[in-house]
Amino acid sequence: MREHPGKPISIMRAAARLCLALLLAIPLALVMPLAVPEEALAASSGTVAAWGDNSAGQCGVPAPNAGFTAVAAGIEHSLGLKYNGTVVAWGLNNVGQCDVPASNSGFTAVSARYSHNLALRSSGTVEAWGWNEDGQCNVPLPNADFTAVSAGCRHSLGLKADGTVIAWGDNTGGQCDVPAPNSGF
C-alpha cells in the first residue's frame, strides 16, 4: 500500500478501477488517467457526466455544466477544461488540488492524478498545482515548448515539441528515467 495524504490506497481497489477504466476508455476515448475512483466524460455537447464514488464531491460538476472540451479525474477531485481555455476544479481540496492558478486562461489540456494536476497552455508552458511532496509540481526549466502533459501518481511527464520527454517528481521506481534515446516520442 502507498500512502496518500490522509488515506491509504488499496492495491486491489486500484486494480479493479484500472480494469473499469480500460473498458471505458476504449469505446469512449476518455480524457483521464487510469485507476481513479470516479469516472467523468465530456460529451460533444460540452456537458460533463460524472459517476462513481462521490464522497468528496468529485462527481458534483459545478454549474453551469456547459462548455467543457476535456475532463481529468484525480483520486478525489476532478478537472474540466472549458472551450474558453479556463480550468474548473471540484472535489476534495485538502492539498490545493482544486486551487487553479490565478492566471486561469489559455489552457489547451489538463491531466490529474492522485492530488496534483498539470495544465498545458497554448504558449507551450505547463502549470502544476496540488500535492507536491515529491516535486511533481516543480516543472523543470526551461518551462517552454511542451505539447502534452501527463500527471502520474507522484511524478509528472511532459512531451516537448522536439519529441523528447521530460519527467520530474518521485523516481523511486524509475518512473522518471526516460529510456534512451529520448527522442521521437
C-alpha positions as CSV (number, residue, x, y, z in Angstrom):
1,M,0.0,0.0,0.0
2,R,1.1,3.5,-0.8
3,E,0.1,6.4,1.4
4,H,-2.0,9.2,0.0
5,P,-2.3,12.4,2.1
6,G,-4.5,11.2,4.9
7,K,-5.7,8.0,3.2
8,P,-4.2,4.6,2.4
9,I,-4.9,3.3,-1.1
10,S,-5.7,-0.3,-1.6
11,I,-3.9,-2.1,-4.5
12,M,-6.9,-4.3,-5.1
13,R,-9.2,-1.2,-5.3
14,A,-6.9,0.5,-7.8
15,A,-6.6,-2.7,-9.9
16,A,-10.4,-3.0,-10.1
17,R,-10.7,0.6,-11.2
18,L,-7.9,0.1,-13.7
19,C,-9.9,-2.7,-15.4
20,L,-13.1,-0.5,-15.4
21,A,-11.2,2.5,-16.8
22,L,-9.6,0.4,-19.5
23,L,-13.0,-1.0,-20.5
24,L,-14.5,2.5,-20.6
25,A,-11.5,4.1,-22.3
26,I,-11.6,2.0,-25.4
27,P,-15.1,2.8,-26.6
28,L,-15.4,6.3,-25.1
29,A,-11.9,7.7,-25.6
30,L,-11.9,9.2,-22.1
31,V,-9.5,12.0,-21.4
32,M,-8.4,10.9,-17.9
33,P,-5.8,8.9,-16.1
34,L,-6.5,5.2,-15.3
35,A,-7.3,3.8,-11.9
36,V,-9.4,6.6,-10.5
37,P,-12.4,6.3,-8.1
38,E,-14.8,8.2,-10.3
39,E,-15.3,8.4,-14.0
40,A,-16.1,11.5,-16.0
41,L,-16.8,12.2,-19.6
42,A,-17.0,15.4,-21.6
43,A,-19.8,15.0,-24.1
44,S,-19.8,16.5,-27.5
45,S,-22.5,18.9,-26.2
46,G,-19.9,20.4,-23.8
47,T,-21.5,18.9,-20.6
48,V,-19.8,16.6,-18.2
49,A,-21.3,13.3,-16.9
50,A,-19.6,12.0,-13.8
51,W,-20.4,8.9,-11.8
52,G,-18.9,6.6,-9.1
53,D,-17.6,7.4,-5.6
54,N,-18.7,11.0,-4.8
55,S,-17.6,11.1,-1.1
56,A,-15.6,14.3,-1.7
57,G,-17.8,15.9,-4.3
58,Q,-15.6,14.8,-7.2
59,C,-18.7,13.8,-9.2
60,G,-20.6,17.0,-8.4
61,V,-19.9,19.0,-11.6
62,P,-20.3,22.7,-10.7
63,A,-22.9,24.8,-12.5
64,P,-23.0,25.8,-15.2
65,N,-22.3,22.3,-16.6
66,A,-21.6,23.6,-20.1
67,G,-18.7,24.5,-22.4
68,F,-16.3,21.6,-21.5
69,T,-13.9,20.2,-24.0
70,A,-12.0,17.7,-21.8
71,V,-12.0,16.3,-18.3
72,A,-9.5,14.7,-16.0
73,A,-10.0,12.8,-12.7
74,G,-7.7,12.7,-9.7
75,I,-8.1,10.5,-6.7
76,E,-10.9,12.6,-5.1
77,H,-11.1,15.6,-7.3
78,S,-11.9,16.4,-11.0
79,L,-10.9,18.9,-13.6
80,G,-12.7,20.3,-16.5
81,L,-11.2,22.3,-19.4
82,K,-13.6,24.8,-20.9
83,Y,-13.9,26.0,-24.5
84,N,-12.6,29.4,-23.4
85,G,-9.3,27.9,-22.1
86,T,-10.1,28.1,-18.4
87,V,-9.9,25.2,-16.0
88,V,-12.6,24.3,-13.4
89,A,-11.8,22.1,-10.4
90,W,-14.1,20.4,-7.9
91,G,-14.0,17.8,-5.1
92,L,-11.5,17.4,-2.3
93,N,-9.2,20.3,-1.9
94,N,-7.0,19.3,1.1
95,V,-3.7,20.0,-0.5
96,G,-4.6,22.7,-3.1
97,Q,-5.6,20.4,-5.9
98,C,-8.7,22.5,-6.6
99,D,-6.9,25.8,-6.4
100,V,-6.5,26.5,-10.1
101,P,-3.6,29.1,-10.7
102,A,-4.8,32.7,-10.7
103,S,-3.9,33.2,-14.3
104,N,-6.6,30.8,-15.3
105,S,-6.6,31.2,-19.1
106,G,-5.0,29.9,-22.3
107,F,-5.1,26.3,-21.3
108,T,-5.4,23.6,-24.0
109,A,-5.1,20.3,-22.0
110,V,-5.4,19.0,-18.4
111,S,-4.2,16.0,-16.5
112,A,-4.9,15.0,-13.0
113,R,-3.7,12.2,-10.7
114,Y,-3.8,11.5,-7.0
115,S,-3.8,15.0,-5.7
116,H,-1.9,17.1,-8.2
117,N,-2.7,18.5,-11.6
118,L,-1.0,19.6,-14.8
119,A,-2.4,22.0,-17.3
120,L,-0.8,22.9,-20.7
121,R,-1.1,26.4,-22.0
122,S,-1.3,27.4,-25.7
123,S,2.1,29.1,-25.2
124,G,3.7,25.6,-24.5
125,T,4.2,26.2,-20.8
126,V,2.9,24.0,-18.0
127,E,1.2,24.9,-14.8
128,A,1.2,22.4,-11.9
129,W,-0.6,22.6,-8.6
130,G,-1.7,20.5,-5.7
131,W,0.2,18.0,-3.6
132,N,4.0,18.5,-4.2
133,E,5.7,16.2,-1.6
134,D,7.9,14.6,-4.3
135,G,8.4,17.6,-6.5
136,Q,5.8,16.5,-9.0
137,C,4.6,20.2,-9.3
138,N,8.1,21.6,-9.8
139,V,8.1,21.9,-13.6
140,P,11.8,21.8,-14.8
141,L,13.3,24.8,-16.5
142,P,13.0,25.8,-19.2
143,N,9.2,25.6,-18.9
144,A,8.7,26.0,-22.6
145,D,7.9,24.1,-25.8
146,F,5.6,21.4,-24.2
147,T,3.0,19.8,-26.4
148,A,1.4,17.3,-24.0
149,V,1.4,16.6,-20.2
150,S,0.5,13.6,-18.0
151,A,0.3,13.6,-14.2
152,G,1.5,10.3,-12.7
153,C,1.0,9.1,-9.1
154,R,3.8,11.1,-7.6
155,H,5.5,12.2,-10.8
156,S,4.8,14.2,-13.9
157,L,5.6,13.9,-17.6
158,G,5.8,16.5,-20.3
159,L,6.3,15.9,-24.1
160,K,8.4,18.6,-25.8
161,A,8.0,19.9,-29.3
162,D,11.3,18.3,-30.3
163,G,10.0,14.8,-29.4
164,T,11.7,14.4,-26.1
165,V,10.1,13.5,-22.8
166,I,10.8,15.4,-19.5
167,A,10.0,13.6,-16.3
168,W,10.0,15.0,-12.8
169,G,9.0,14.1,-9.2
170,D,9.2,10.8,-7.4
171,N,11.7,8.4,-9.1
172,T,11.7,5.5,-6.6
173,G,10.5,3.1,-9.2
174,G,12.5,4.6,-12.1
175,Q,9.4,6.4,-13.5
176,C,11.4,9.5,-14.2
177,D,14.2,7.6,-16.0
178,V,13.2,8.2,-19.6
179,P,14.8,5.4,-21.7
180,A,17.5,6.3,-24.3
181,P,17.4,7.6,-26.9
182,N,15.0,10.2,-25.5
183,S,13.7,11.3,-28.9
184,G,11.0,10.6,-31.5
185,F,8.1,10.5,-29.0
